[in-house]
Structures are given as C-alpha cells and as structure tokens.
Amino acid sequence: MQTDELVKLVETELDFRKGENLVTLYVGDKSSITDYMVIASATSSRHAKSLSDYVAEKAKAAGVMPLGVEGAQVSDWVLLDLGDVIVHIMTGQAREFYQLEKLWSVSAASPNA
C-alpha cells in the first residue's frame, strides 16, 4: 500500500469513528522514522483506545501490519505506529498539553540565525 493511500485510510477511519480535530503533518523532512503523523482527539481514554483498535484493524485488512501500539491500556495518548504513518490519538487535555502540531510544525533554525 502506498503511503498516501495509508494516510487516507487512517484519516477516513478516524473521521468515521468520530475522531475530532484531525490534523495530518508531513514530517519526512524532519524525521527519519516516519513520513506522516496523523493526530486526532478522542473524547476519553476509552474512545482513544477504540479509535486505535479500529485503525489498526483497517490497516491490517489492507495488508499493513502495525509495528507497535503504545498507551492503549489506560492512557490519554495512544500512539499507533504504521511505519510510514504514525497515528497519535489523544484526549483534548493531553493534546492541549503536548501541542504536537506546534512542535512538529516548527521550522528548523537556520545555522546563520
């Protein structure tokens, strides 16, 4: 499966399952471990786990085996590693606290600055 197809699959499933405030960031120029990060908010830690389970199942059905899942037991932040796409599902409070969009959207400082 192509990376852009995987991103679309993740976005579609999160949207269908009522993930909120979806943001997709291209980080291939800032990270050697992944090309995209998809960030979504969940209404509770149970909703976050459920969203990650659904996305993982959809990915498996499309032939993409998740490389790992972190925080799925009882957490405000679940990370699902799909290789070229890493999915972050967070409660609103955790998302506001960590501000991943802001962190990954910052441009690298130029060496002359």
C-alpha positions, 0 to 999 in steps of 0.5 A, spaced: 500 500 500 502 506 498 503 511 503 498 516 501 493 511 500 495 509 508 494 516 510 487 516 507 485 510 510 487 512 517 484 519 516 477 516 513 477 511 519 478 516 524 473 521 521 468 515 521 469 513 528 468 520 530 475 522 531 475 530 532 480 535 530 484 531 525 490 534 523 495 530 518 503 533 518 508 531 513 514 530 517 519 526 512 523 532 512 524 532 519 524 525 521 527 519 519 522 514 522 516 516 519 513 520 513 506 522 516 503 523 523 496 523 523 493 526 530 486 526 532 482 527 539 478 522 542 473 524 547 476 519 553 481 514 554 476 509 552 474 512 545 482 513 544 483 506 545 477 504 540 479 509 535 486 505 535 483 498 535 479 500 529 485 503 525 489 498 526 484 493 524 483 497 517 490 497 516 491 490 517 485 488 512 489 492 507 495 488 508 499 493 513 501 490 519 502 495 525 509 495 528 507 497 535 501 500 539 503 504 545 498 507 551 492 503 549 491 500 556 489 506 560 492 512 557 490 519 554 495 518 548 495 512 544 500 512 539 499 507 533 505 506 529 504 504 521 511 505 519 510 510 514 504 513 518 504 514 525 497 515 528 497 519 535 490 519 538 489 523 544 484 526 549 483 534 548 487 535 555 493 531 553 493 534 546 492 541 549 498 539 553 503 536 548 501 541 542 504 536 537 502 540 531 506 546 534 512 542 535 512 538 529 510 544 525 516 548 527 521 550 522 528 548 523 533 554 525 537 556 520 545 555 522 546 563 520 540 565 525 
